[in-house]
Amino acid sequence: MRLVVLGGGESGVGTAILGKKKGYEVFVSDFGKIKENYKEVLSINQIPWEEKQHTEDLILNADVVMKSPGIPDKSPIVKQLRGKGIPVISEIEFAAPFTEAITIGITGSNGKTTTTLLTYHLLKQGGLNVGLAGNIGKSFAWQVAENKHEAYVLELSSFQLDGILNYKPHIAVITNISPDHLDRYNYDYSLYIDSKFRITMNQTAQDYLIVDADDEAISNWLKNNSTKATIIPFSIKNKLEQGGSIDAENNININLNQDNFTMAINKLALEGKHNVKNAMAATTVAQLMKIRKDTIRESLTNFQGAEHRLEKVLKIQNVQYINDSKATNVNATFFALDSMTTPTVWIVGGVDKGNDYDELMPLVREKVKGIICLGVDNKKLVDKFENVVEVLVETTSMDEAVKIANKIAEKGDTVLLSPACASFDLFENYEDRGRQFKQAVQKL
């Protein structure tokens, strides 16, 4: 069997290693450059590779192709493969049959990284031999090749879910759904929603689907479509007989067939309404995985959040600087602004993904005293907000953005980097943007 891997990054190299171990003839092809450390790994494992091209003769004779999530379906080589009827799958689809471990799959437009890390933390603290993979950490396929975990917590993007045929998580979580990546879905929101729900398409009556019952897109999909999985909802708006909700004393309550878990919200390490939901989802998984309640409570109080997600950087002259660089869409920034409790200087901007900023308007009026637009093209932001706040400044440098924020902010204020946009105009990625923000703050 010939396995061709498109993309020589973390998921690609991991898949190549697993494929080789399982007796496939493997070839790795990357249209861009492959990082030196990955080239070294491929060479040590005697796996042939190419970069800066896709040689059709070496690709179109594959039995199966693993496509890295960053490669769009409309790329010419993928179209040719599909035209020939060659299966093009994701790393998750390829690796899953080679492990007997339970998998927990977590997807959503926002909150999936925090929920994934928190779930992993709860299970690990509970004594499970658990791996962390998917969109985060070391490649799932690589771990399946090298480790014997009894469970995996997988952060799954819509692109990874597009490439599954038979994969099913034992426990699936959909944190929420809001418009994102629509350029990959013909600007059709319903296609993106369907993509997220692929997480449950192969689940059986023995499996679980944990969902946000307050989310309109999720509720509508479930009204019009079915899943065989047992649905466990959570809500911060309504009292639920089964699943997660908030009681009159401001406790999280999670009830799973008389197995009841309770904890005061003010004891959670993570702040903000959205993090109450993330905690409910992760706790529900931990209960299903039979983690002790005392361990869950303790772990929820000592969890350190995800980097670049509402990450408190420093307090300088009583001004709190917060790095939320991972907020690459309007919905994520809505959560960030909603959780602000002091006057806020907001650093926003980047590559606009067809954003509609109207939903942020009430929060901006209520909480934001100054806006710093950090991007190559800020026209849309300027037009929307210049008459709403006292100060609006444009810049194309992170150092300058932080210095201006420092001038505008007064004692007791917050400076929030929450861009609501992709980072590719000025930065390599959202991590690079977040790191530059932290460095600039440390220089103040």
N, C-alpha and C positions, 0 to 999 in steps of 0.2 A: 504493500500500500504506500502510495506516494502522498506525503503531506507537504503542502506549500504554505508557508507562513508569510502573509503580507504585513510588513511593519516590523522593524527590528528594535522595538522598545521593550519595556518590562513584560508586557503580556505576550509579545511575539517570541522573545527569547525563552521565556518560561514554557510556552507551548512547544517550542522546538526541542527543548531538553526533555520534556515529558514524552513527546512523539518518538524521539530517538530511543529513549529507555524502553518504550513499548514496541519497538521493532519497525517503526515506520522509516521509509527513506525520506529524509527531511531536507527542504531547501527554504532559505529565508531571503525574501526580496523586499527592499525598502526603496521607495522613490526618492526619499531624502537621504540624509547622512545618518549612519548608525554611530552611536556613541562608542568611544574607544573601549570602555569597560565591557560593553556588550559584545563587541567584535572579539575581544579576548576570550570571553566565555564560549562563544560559538566556535572559535578556533580550537580551544582546549577540548571541546566535546566533538571535534571533527565534523562540524555541521557546515556545509557550504552556504555561502551568503553572497549577496550583491547589494550595492547601494547606488543611489542617484539614477536608478533605472528599473524597469520591469521587463526582463527578457521573456517574451511570449513563449518561446520554445521550451523554456524551463518551468513555465507556470501553467500553461494550458493543458499539460499532460498530467495534472494532479488528480488524485482520487478524491481528496478533500482539501479545502482551503480554509485556514483560520485567518480572518481579517481583523486587524487591530481596530478598536472602536473609533479612532480618529479618522479612518478612511471612509469617505462617504460612499453610499451605494451607487451614486451616479458616476463614480470614477471609471474611466474606459476599461481598465483591466477587470474590474468587478463585473461590469456589463458583459464583457466577453465570456467570463467564466460562467455566469448565469445563463447566457445564451447557449452554452454547450451543455448545460444541465449539471455542472459540477457543483456540489454543495459548498456554499460559503457560510461558515459558521463563526461564532464567537469563541473566545478562550474558555468561557464558562461551559458552553456546550461540549467543547472538545474534552475538557478535563473531568467533568462530573462523572462519567461512567467509570473512571479509573479510581474512584474512592468510595468507600462504604460509609464515610462520615456523614452525619446530619448536616445539611446546609440551611442557613438562615439567610434569605435574600432580602435586602432592604433597598427600596427605590423611592423616588419622589423628586419634585422639582427643587425643594429646599429641605434642609434638615437631615438629609440622608447621611452625610458624613458624621455629624454629631451623634445621630441615633446609632449608626454603625459602631463608632468608637465606644459609646456608652454601653451598648449591648455586649460588645466584646469585653469591656471592663467588668460588667456584672457577671458574665459567665466565667471569666478567668479568676476573678476573686472568689467565685463559688467553687473553684477547684476543678473545673473542666479543662481538659487538654484541648484548647481551642485555637484555631488559626484565624487571622484577619486578612482579607484579600478582596479582589474585585477591582474597584476603582481606586483602591487605597492600599498602601503597603506593598508587600512582596506578591508577585504574581501567583494566582490561585494554582495554575498548572505547575509552576515551579515547586510550590509547596506540596502538591499532590505527588510530584516526582520524588521529593526528598524527605517528607515528614509523614508521620502517622498521627494526624490529629483525629479526635473523635467527633469534632464539630468544626464548622467554618462559619464565620460571619462575613457575608459578602455584600459590599456596597455595589449596587448594579445601576448603571446608567441606562437610559433608553436605548443608546446605541448597542450596548452589550445585549440587552433584551431582544433587539431586532434580530440578533444572530443566534437565537436559540430555536431548536426544533423539538427536542424531547426533555430538556432540563426542567426539573421542578424542585423548588426549595420545599423542605418540610414545613418551614414557617416563612411566610412572606409578609413584608411590611410595606405599605405605601404611605409615606408620611404626609404627602399633600400633592396636588397637581396644579400648576399655574403655567401660563404660556412661556416656553423657553425653547431654544434651539429650533424655532419654527422654520428656519432656513433649510433644515435637513428634512422637513416634513411638508414640503410644497406650500408652506405658510397655511397649513390646514391643522387647526388645533385638535380636531377630533382624531387625526392620525397619530398625533403625539400622545394623546390620552390612551388610545388603543395600544400604543407601544408600551406604555407603563404597565398596562394590565396583562401584557404577555407573561408577567411574573407568575400569574396564577393559572395560565391556560392549561398546564399539564397536571395541576394539583388534583388530588383525590379527596375523598371524604375523610381520610385519615390525616389530612394536612390542614394548615391554618393560614388564614389571610387576615392580618391586622390592619385596620384602616381608620383614617380620620373621618369620623361621622359628620364633622362640621364642614367638610370640604365639598363644595358644590359639584365639581367635576367628578369626584369619586362617587358621590351619592347618585348622580344622574346616570353614570355608567352602570352602577349596580342595579338601578331600576330597570334598565333596558337590556342587560346582559346577565349571564349566570356564571357561577363558578361552583365546582363541586366541593371546594374547601369549606371548612367551618369558618364563618366570618366573625371576627372579634373587633367591635368598634371601640373607639375612644372619643371623648368629647369634653371640651371645657365649657360648653354652653348648656348642655342638657344632662339631666340625671339618667343614667342607663342602668337597667337591671343587670345586664351582662356586659362585661367589658370595663373600660376605664372612664371615670368621671370625677367631678369635684363635689364634695359634700358641703353642707352649710358651715362647717368649722374650717373651711379652706384646707381640707386634706385631699390628697389623691386617694381615690378608692378604686381598686381593680378587683372585680368579682368574676371569677371563672368557675362556674358550677359550684357555688358555695365555698370555693377556696378564695378567701377575701384578703387582700393586701391593703393596708392603710399607712399613709405617711404625710406629715405636715408639709405643705408646699414651701414654707419658709426655711425648711431644713435642706432643700435641694442645693447642691453646689452651683448649678446653672441658674441664671436669672432670665426672666422674660416668659411671656405666655407661651411662645412657640417652644421654649425648652421644657415647659410643663408637659406639652404634648410629646416631645421627644422622649421624656422620662417615662411617660405612660406606655409608649410603644415598647421601649427597651425593657421595662419592668414586666410587661405582659409576656415578652419572649422568655425572660428569666423564670417567670412562674411556670410557663409551659415546659421549660427545661429543668424544672424541679430544684431550682436554687433556693437555699434557705432564706426566709423572709428577713431575718436579722442581717444576713450578708448583703441582701439587696439594699436594705436601708442604709447600711454603713457605706456601701459602694456609691450610692447616690449622693451621699454627703461629701465624699472625698474625690470625686471625679474631676480631673483637669480637662477642660474643654478642648476642642479642636483648634489647631493653629489657624490663624487668619479668619476665624469665625467669632466675632464679638470678643476678641482677645484683648484683655486689658494690658496695655504696654507699660506705661509709666504714669505717675501723677507728678506733674511739675507745677510748682506754685499753686497747688490745689486745683489744677486743671487735669482732668482724666483724659488720656489719649487711648482710643480704642481702634484696633485693627480688625476690620470686617471685610478684608479684601476679597474673601470668597463670595461675597454678595455680588454675583455677576448678572442678576436680573432684578426687576422692580419688586417682585414679591419678597425676595430675600432682604432688600433694603427696607421694605415696609416693616418687617419683623424687627429690624435693627432700630429704626426710628421709633417704633411703637414701644420699645423697651427703654428708651431714654427717659430719665427722670429729672434732668437738669437742662438749662439752655444749651443748645448744641450748635457747634460749627461743623458743617457737613462738607466733607470732601467727596465729590461725585464726578463721574464721567469716564469716558473710554470709548470703546466701539459699541455704538447703539445697536441693539438686536431687534429693532422695531418696537422700542419701548413706548408704553403709554404711561406718562407720569401723573395722570389725573388722580389715580388712587392715593398718591403720596401727598396731594395738596393739603388735606386737612391736617396731617401730621406736621408738614413743613410750616404751616401757619401757626400751629400750636407750640412747636418745640424748637424750630431752627432760627437762629439769629443771624447766621451768615453762611453763604455757600461759596465754596471754592471749586470751580470747574477744572478738572484735571484731564485734559484730552486734546487731541488734535483738532477735532470739530465739536465745539460746544454749543452751536447755534440753537439746537432744540431745547437744551437745558436753560440757556439764557432767555429765550423767548417765553418759556413756561414760568420761570421763577423770578425774573429780575424785578418785577413789581410787587413781589410777595415778601421779600426779606430786605432788611436794612442794607446789607452789604453783599455784593456778588462780584467775585474776582475770577478771571480766567488765567490759567497757567499751563505750561507743558512740562513742568519739572516737579518731581516729588519734594525735593529739598525746599524749593520755593513755596510749594503748597503748604508744607508744614510750618515754615517761617511765617507765612501770612496768617495761618490759623492761630499761631502763637500770639500774634499781634492783636487779633480780633477777640480771642478768648479772654475772659476775666475769671477771677477766683470763683470756684464752684461750678464752672462750665465743663462741658465735654467736647473734645474734638473727635469726630467720628469719621474714619475712612470707610465708606460703604458705597462703592462706585455704581451699583445697579447696571453695570456695563461690563463687557469683555475687556481684556487688558492689552490686546495685541497692537494697539496703536503706539504705545510708549514702552511696553514691558514685554518680557518673554511670556509670562503667564501670570495668573493671580498670585502665585507664591512669590514670584519676583517682585511684584507690586507691593505685597504685604511686607516683605523683607526690607525693601527700600523705605517704606513708611517707618518701620521700626528703627532703622538706622538713622533716619532723619530726625526722629523724635529724640533718640539717644544723644544726638549732636547738640540739641538745644541747650 
